[in-house]
């Protein structure tokens, strides 16, 4: 049997469940998941290998209208998802009517590659609403195959994956067959810490932070890490640390537990908070954190 391999890119508005679907396909928790918009900032690859296939999944940031330089860089990751895709997954949720960016939508409906429109969160709908939504999207994206699913509950996920494999071109694998992702270990340390900040802080705090893991030493039975949390203002630093360090300690404890599950061994994590004024609008800083070439 011929080997198949290709890039399968997931796009959609914020909070439609792209990261949940990515993790369900890969079987590992590669993309962080919270209820807040803009949780995904980078383009994250998850690789699923079978005997005769390699599916390279790409989770991109949710489509927004950029308000500052970081968000503009995030949308560049989405644009790149159109350039190398062999199959495009356009993900919407029950009740949604349109994509937030008309230019992206035009690319989808005029796409020459296969498009699977995934109607997510159907566990929150009834049969009448589901039928109405399917008809709406059939009319709006006539070039797409429509799959109702629940990424969270796992409904129809395996059926979508089977269809993806059918659509892949014949090709040797692009990555080693034991590869799970293209990201280094420190990337996932940063993302797990950022997830805890997204969960526990409100307003602008979660969107003003970046994580830099500058020490990562792996020993036989423990990994020692040191990570800096960058914020834009002194007031944000105080809020992050909290009274007598209590808020930062909570982030550290919860992140360490998840990191131990991720790496399968004991973790020692040190967290520090540092002010880097206006880093979200600084091209040099954005390049440092991988948002620009």
C-alpha positions as CSV (number, residue, x, y, z in Angstrom):
1,X,0.0,0.0,0.0
2,X,1.3,3.5,-0.9
3,X,2.3,5.8,1.9
4,X,0.3,9.0,2.4
5,X,1.5,12.2,4.0
6,X,0.4,15.8,4.1
7,X,-0.4,19.0,6.0
8,X,-3.8,19.4,7.5
9,X,-4.4,23.0,8.7
10,X,-7.2,24.0,11.2
11,X,-8.6,27.5,11.0
12,X,-11.5,29.3,12.5
13,X,-12.7,32.1,14.9
14,X,-11.4,32.2,18.5
15,X,-13.0,29.7,20.9
16,X,-14.4,27.3,18.4
17,X,-12.5,24.3,19.8
18,X,-9.5,24.0,17.4
19,X,-7.0,23.1,20.1
20,X,-9.4,20.5,21.6
21,X,-9.7,18.9,18.2
22,X,-5.9,19.0,17.6
23,X,-5.3,17.2,20.9
24,X,-8.0,14.7,20.2
25,X,-6.4,13.8,16.9
26,X,-2.8,13.6,18.3
27,X,-3.8,11.9,21.5
28,X,-1.6,14.2,23.5
29,X,-2.1,17.6,25.1
30,X,0.0,19.8,22.7
31,X,-2.2,22.9,22.5
32,X,-3.3,24.6,25.6
33,X,-7.0,25.1,26.1
34,X,-8.9,27.8,28.0
35,X,-12.2,29.5,27.6
36,X,-10.5,32.8,26.7
37,X,-9.9,34.1,23.2
38,X,-6.4,34.2,21.8
39,X,-5.2,31.2,23.8
40,X,-3.3,29.9,20.8
41,X,-0.6,32.4,19.7
42,X,1.7,30.3,17.5
43,X,1.2,27.8,14.8
44,X,1.6,24.5,16.5
45,X,2.2,21.2,14.6
46,X,1.0,17.9,15.9
47,X,2.1,14.8,14.0
48,X,0.1,11.6,13.8
49,X,1.9,8.5,12.4
50,X,0.4,5.3,11.1
51,X,2.0,2.4,9.2
52,X,1.0,3.9,5.9
53,X,0.3,7.6,6.7
54,X,1.6,10.7,8.4
55,X,-0.9,13.5,9.2
56,X,0.8,16.8,10.1
57,X,-1.9,18.9,11.9
58,X,-1.5,22.6,12.3
59,X,-3.4,24.5,15.0
60,X,-3.4,28.2,14.3
61,X,-4.5,31.3,16.3
62,X,-8.2,32.2,16.1
63,X,-9.0,34.7,13.4
64,X,-9.2,38.3,14.7
65,X,-8.8,41.8,13.5
66,X,-5.3,42.8,14.8
67,X,-5.1,45.6,17.3
68,X,-1.3,45.6,17.9
69,X,1.9,44.1,16.4
70,X,1.7,40.7,18.3
71,X,-1.8,40.1,16.9
72,X,-0.7,41.0,13.4
73,X,2.0,38.4,13.7
74,X,-0.5,35.9,14.9
75,X,-2.6,36.5,11.8
76,X,0.5,35.8,9.7
77,X,0.6,32.3,11.1
78,X,-3.0,31.9,9.9
79,X,-2.1,33.2,6.4
80,X,0.7,30.7,6.2
81,X,-1.8,27.9,6.9
82,X,-3.3,28.4,3.5
83,X,0.0,28.2,1.7
84,X,1.1,24.6,2.5
85,X,-2.2,22.9,3.3
86,X,-3.1,19.6,1.6
87,X,-6.4,19.6,3.4
88,X,-8.1,22.6,5.1
89,X,-10.3,22.2,8.2
90,X,-12.6,25.2,8.6
91,X,-14.0,24.9,12.1
92,X,-17.2,26.7,13.2
93,X,-19.5,26.2,16.2
94,X,-23.2,25.9,16.6
95,X,-24.8,29.3,16.3
96,X,-21.9,30.9,14.3
97,X,-22.8,32.5,11.0
98,X,-19.5,33.9,9.5
99,X,-15.8,34.2,9.7
100,X,-14.5,37.4,11.3
101,X,-12.2,38.2,8.3
102,X,-13.8,38.4,4.9
103,X,-10.5,37.9,3.0
104,X,-9.8,34.6,4.8
105,X,-13.4,33.5,4.1
106,X,-12.9,34.3,0.4
107,X,-9.8,32.1,0.4
108,X,-11.8,29.2,1.9
109,X,-14.7,29.3,-0.6
110,X,-12.3,29.6,-3.6
111,X,-9.9,27.0,-2.3
112,X,-8.6,24.5,-4.8
113,X,-7.7,22.0,-2.0
114,X,-10.2,19.9,-0.1
115,X,-12.1,21.8,2.6
116,X,-13.8,20.0,5.5
117,X,-16.2,22.3,7.4
118,X,-16.4,21.0,11.0
119,X,-19.5,22.1,12.8
120,X,-18.4,21.8,16.4
121,X,-20.1,21.7,19.8
122,X,-23.2,19.9,18.5
123,X,-23.6,18.5,22.1
124,X,-25.0,22.0,22.9
125,X,-27.7,21.9,20.1
126,X,-30.9,20.1,19.2
127,X,-31.8,18.3,15.9
128,X,-33.7,21.3,14.5
129,X,-30.9,23.7,15.2
130,X,-28.3,21.3,13.8
131,X,-30.2,20.8,10.5
132,X,-30.6,24.6,10.1
133,X,-26.9,25.1,10.7
134,X,-25.8,22.4,8.3
135,X,-28.0,24.0,5.6
136,X,-26.7,27.5,6.4
137,X,-23.1,26.3,5.9
138,X,-23.8,24.2,2.8
139,X,-25.2,27.4,1.2
140,X,-22.3,29.5,2.4
141,X,-19.4,27.2,1.7
142,X,-20.6,24.9,-1.2
143,X,-17.1,23.6,-1.9
144,X,-16.8,22.0,1.6
145,X,-17.8,18.6,3.0
146,X,-19.6,19.2,6.3
147,X,-19.1,17.1,9.4
148,X,-21.1,17.8,12.6
149,X,-18.9,16.9,15.6
150,X,-18.1,17.4,19.3
151,X,-14.4,17.7,19.8
152,X,-14.8,17.7,23.5
153,X,-17.0,14.6,23.6
154,X,-15.2,12.8,20.8
155,X,-18.3,12.5,18.6
156,X,-17.4,12.0,14.9
157,X,-13.7,12.8,15.5
158,X,-12.5,9.4,14.2
159,X,-14.8,9.8,11.1
160,X,-13.2,13.1,10.3
161,X,-9.7,11.7,10.8
162,X,-10.5,8.8,8.4
163,X,-11.7,11.2,5.8
164,X,-8.5,13.3,6.2
165,X,-6.4,10.2,5.5
166,X,-8.4,9.4,2.4
167,X,-7.7,12.9,1.1
168,X,-4.0,13.0,1.7
169,X,-1.7,12.8,-1.3
170,X,0.8,9.9,-1.7
171,X,4.1,11.0,-0.2
172,X,6.9,9.7,2.0
173,X,6.8,11.1,5.6
174,X,8.0,14.7,6.1
175,X,9.1,14.0,9.7
176,X,10.6,11.0,11.5
177,X,7.9,8.5,12.2
178,X,8.4,8.8,16.0
179,X,7.9,12.6,15.9
180,X,5.0,14.1,17.8
181,X,5.5,17.9,17.1
182,X,8.0,20.3,15.6
183,X,8.2,22.4,18.8
184,X,11.1,22.0,21.3
185,X,10.4,21.0,24.9
186,X,10.9,24.6,26.3
187,X,8.0,25.7,24.1
188,X,5.6,23.4,26.0
189,X,6.9,24.6,29.3
190,X,6.1,28.2,28.3
191,X,2.7,27.3,27.1
192,X,1.7,25.3,30.2
193,X,2.7,28.2,32.4
194,X,0.8,30.7,30.2
195,X,-2.3,28.5,30.4
196,X,-2.3,28.8,34.2
197,X,-2.1,32.6,33.9
198,X,-4.9,32.6,31.4
199,X,-7.0,30.6,33.9
200,X,-6.3,32.6,37.0
201,X,-6.0,36.3,35.9
202,X,-8.5,38.7,34.4
203,X,-8.6,41.7,32.1
204,X,-5.4,42.6,30.3
205,X,-3.0,40.5,32.4
206,X,-3.2,37.2,30.4
207,X,-2.7,39.0,27.1
208,X,0.3,41.1,28.4
209,X,2.5,38.2,29.4
210,X,5.1,36.1,27.6
211,X,7.0,33.2,29.1
212,X,10.8,32.7,28.6
213,X,12.2,29.4,29.9
214,X,15.9,30.2,30.1
215,X,17.1,27.2,32.0
216,X,16.2,23.6,31.3
217,X,18.4,20.9,32.8
218,X,17.3,17.3,32.5
219,X,18.8,14.8,35.0
220,X,18.0,11.1,35.4
221,X,15.0,11.5,37.7
222,X,14.2,15.3,37.6
223,X,14.1,18.2,35.3
224,X,15.1,21.6,36.7
225,X,13.6,24.7,35.0
226,X,13.8,28.4,35.4
227,X,11.2,30.5,33.6
228,X,10.6,34.3,33.4
229,X,7.2,35.8,33.1
230,X,7.4,39.0,31.1
231,X,4.8,41.7,31.6
232,X,4.5,45.2,30.2
233,X,4.0,47.3,33.4
234,X,5.0,47.4,37.0
235,X,1.4,47.2,38.1
236,X,0.9,44.0,36.2
237,X,4.0,42.5,37.9
238,X,2.5,43.2,41.3
239,X,-0.8,41.6,40.3
240,X,0.9,38.5,39.0
241,X,3.0,38.0,42.1
242,X,0.1,38.7,44.5
243,X,0.2,39.2,48.3
244,X,3.4,37.7,49.6
245,X,3.8,35.8,46.4
246,X,0.6,33.8,46.8
247,X,-0.7,34.2,43.2
248,X,2.6,33.4,41.6
249,X,3.0,30.3,43.8
250,X,-0.4,29.0,42.7
251,X,0.6,29.3,39.0
252,X,3.9,27.5,39.8
253,X,2.3,24.6,41.7
254,X,-0.3,24.0,39.0
255,X,2.1,24.3,36.1
256,X,4.6,21.9,37.8
257,X,1.9,19.3,38.2
258,X,1.0,19.5,34.5
259,X,4.7,19.5,33.5
260,X,5.3,16.3,35.5
261,X,2.5,14.7,33.6
262,X,3.8,16.0,30.3
263,X,7.4,14.9,30.8
264,X,6.7,11.8,33.0
265,X,9.2,12.7,35.7
266,X,9.7,15.0,38.6
267,X,10.0,18.7,37.9
268,X,11.6,21.6,39.9
269,X,10.2,24.9,38.5
270,X,11.4,28.4,39.5
271,X,9.3,31.3,38.3
272,X,10.3,35.0,38.2
273,X,8.4,38.1,36.9
274,X,10.1,40.8,34.8
275,X,8.9,44.0,33.2
276,X,9.6,44.4,29.5
277,X,7.7,47.6,28.5
278,X,5.5,47.3,25.4
279,X,7.0,44.0,24.3
280,X,3.8,43.2,22.3
281,X,4.6,46.1,19.9
282,X,8.4,45.6,19.8
283,X,9.6,43.8,16.6
284,X,12.9,42.8,18.2
285,X,11.1,41.1,21.1
286,X,8.5,39.5,18.8
287,X,11.3,37.9,16.8
288,X,12.9,36.7,20.0
289,X,9.7,34.9,21.0
290,X,9.2,33.4,17.6
291,X,6.3,35.6,16.3
292,X,8.4,37.1,13.5
293,X,11.1,35.7,11.2
